[in-house]
Amino acid sequence: MVTTTYTVTVTGPNGCFGKGAVTLNIDRCCARVSIPNSFTPNGDNKNDKFGPVILENVQSIYLTVYNRWGQRLFETEAMDGKWDGTYNGEPCELGTYFYILKYNCENFSEPKMMKGDVTLIR
């Protein structure tokens, strides 16, 4: 939890002023998860794998990747788990794939979910 106090001083046109303060206790949240929209699994060690970038306060994830027919190609519960653009050891075709990312925050009981698409570029 982070405690922050905000103070405001207001001065009117006739010189009168007022001052107020409010102290906020802010729970840490996990709005700091991002996921890229493309990747290039070409072996150059730059952007070769797809997965979430967890910036803070996430305690667990579940990532699945599907092709356009709904076939699950990849799944992981590893915090650093990433899809390498293959299925059964074979490179997938370039194109658009779909993901579902479920994750749990440190301070929230309900899991959060992100859905979207990712473009595999070769």
C-alpha positions, 0 to 999 in steps of 0.5 A, spaced: 500 500 500 502 507 498 500 513 502 500 519 498 497 526 501 495 531 496 495 539 498 491 544 494 492 552 495 487 556 492 487 564 492 481 568 489 481 575 486 481 579 492 486 575 496 483 570 500 485 563 500 483 557 502 487 550 503 485 543 503 489 536 504 487 529 502 491 523 504 489 517 500 491 510 501 492 506 494 492 499 494 497 496 489 494 494 483 496 490 477 494 494 471 501 493 469 501 488 464 502 489 457 502 484 451 505 485 444 501 485 438 507 482 433 513 478 434 518 475 429 521 468 431 527 468 426 532 466 430 536 473 431 534 473 438 530 479 437 523 479 439 523 471 437 518 469 442 511 472 444 508 473 451 506 478 456 511 483 459 509 483 466 511 489 469 509 489 477 504 485 482 502 479 478 503 473 482 500 468 476 498 467 469 495 462 464 497 464 457 494 460 451 495 461 443 490 459 438 490 459 430 484 461 426 480 455 427 481 455 434 486 450 435 490 451 441 497 451 439 501 453 446 499 454 453 503 456 459 503 457 466 510 459 467 511 467 469 516 467 463 513 462 459 513 465 451 510 462 445 516 461 440 511 460 434 511 453 433 506 447 434 509 440 435 516 442 433 514 445 426 514 453 425 507 456 424 505 460 418 506 467 418 499 470 420 494 472 425 493 468 431 489 469 438 491 469 445 487 469 452 491 471 458 489 470 465 492 473 470 492 474 478 494 480 482 497 480 488 491 484 492 485 482 488 481 475 489 478 475 482 483 473 476 483 478 470 483 477 463 486 480 456 484 477 449 487 479 443 491 477 436 498 477 435 501 477 428 507 472 427 512 475 422 517 471 418 
